[in-house]
Structures are given as structure tokens and as C-alpha cells.
Amino acid sequence: MINDKVVYFDSEWITHKFFGEDITSSELIENSSSIEYIGSNSITLNPGFEVEIGAIFYANVGPNH
């Protein structure tokens, strides 16, 4: 679940980027996925959040992202 506006786009390495002020997730990032969470205030990974082997996951927090 993303608590703010969600936008995604394709790039060479990351296929989905999720933007928000405060991001909360309990998602499964599957092995064929490449995902980036960009939160200006916080990113919370709740129980159940998992990144499978072979997936790419980045999380960036801060006002400059």
C-alpha cells in the first residue's frame, strides 16, 4: 500500500518506481521484478514484506529523491 500518489515508469534497470511522502509495504517482490520505493519522509517495510532471490529492490528516503 502506498499512502500517497503512485507513479511508475520504465527505465533500463528499474521497471517500477513508487513515489510518496510516506510509503508502507508488506508486498512480495517477485524474482522477476525490479522495484524502487522513493519516500520523501519515510518507508516502512511491514511483516510479510519479502524480496525474492533474483529481484532488484531499492528504497530511498529523503527530500532530494
Phi, psi and omega in degrees: 000131176252129186277356184225188179305134181248130178225139172225156177204161181273143172217180184297317186254322182252123182271337180221127176241131180246124183250143174185164175291309179230118182252133176233133184217142169229031185282159168261119176267109187285160189298342179262006185265153169224110192232144172228131172257131179235106181246129180286333178249310185201159170227123180244123177256107185277166173308138184101340177294134182209143174242117180287154175302133180099346177275159174245126180223128175235145173227126180233131179238135175145160185288346183265006182261000000 
